[in-house]
Amino acid sequence: MQEASKGDTPIQMEIVTSFIQTKISFARIMTTIVQEFGLTPLSSITLNLIANQENPTVSSIFKALDLNQGNVSSMCKKLESDGFITRERNKNDERSVVLQITKQGCDALTGIEQTLHAYFCGNTAIPEKDLHKAAAGIDTLKRIVHSIEEQFCKKEEVSQNA
């Protein structure tokens, strides 16, 4: 491995460092915003997925989030007990539970969206083209990370079978 001189950080390390720093900053911002509505960043994302999927189930949500089904199920139970969603057995398939957002859940999402809009567009006046560039860059980063994750999982699988 080639040693990098001071100030000559490899691009891969720059990406990882920038991503983690950005993740920490976004987590801090989102935690503050969503706590006002009684949510966590992850539960707010879950609520948003429930609001924007047709007949969402715990299964469809855990697949979209790429999380453990038990964790998503627990989070949905908490969202239900807090009044943000309802959970009802699917009439066509008793094994699945359909999730529905309540008025309280809709109000929370609307409040979060308005707060984010104020910060992204109102307070800082970030140009729309920069927001689109950021979204495209995030999509590219997600594809890169997904590709690396697939390679990593294959390597883990091989080492476990050896």
Order of alpha helices (4+ residues) and beta strands (2+ residues): alpha-alpha-alpha-alpha-beta-beta-alpha-alpha
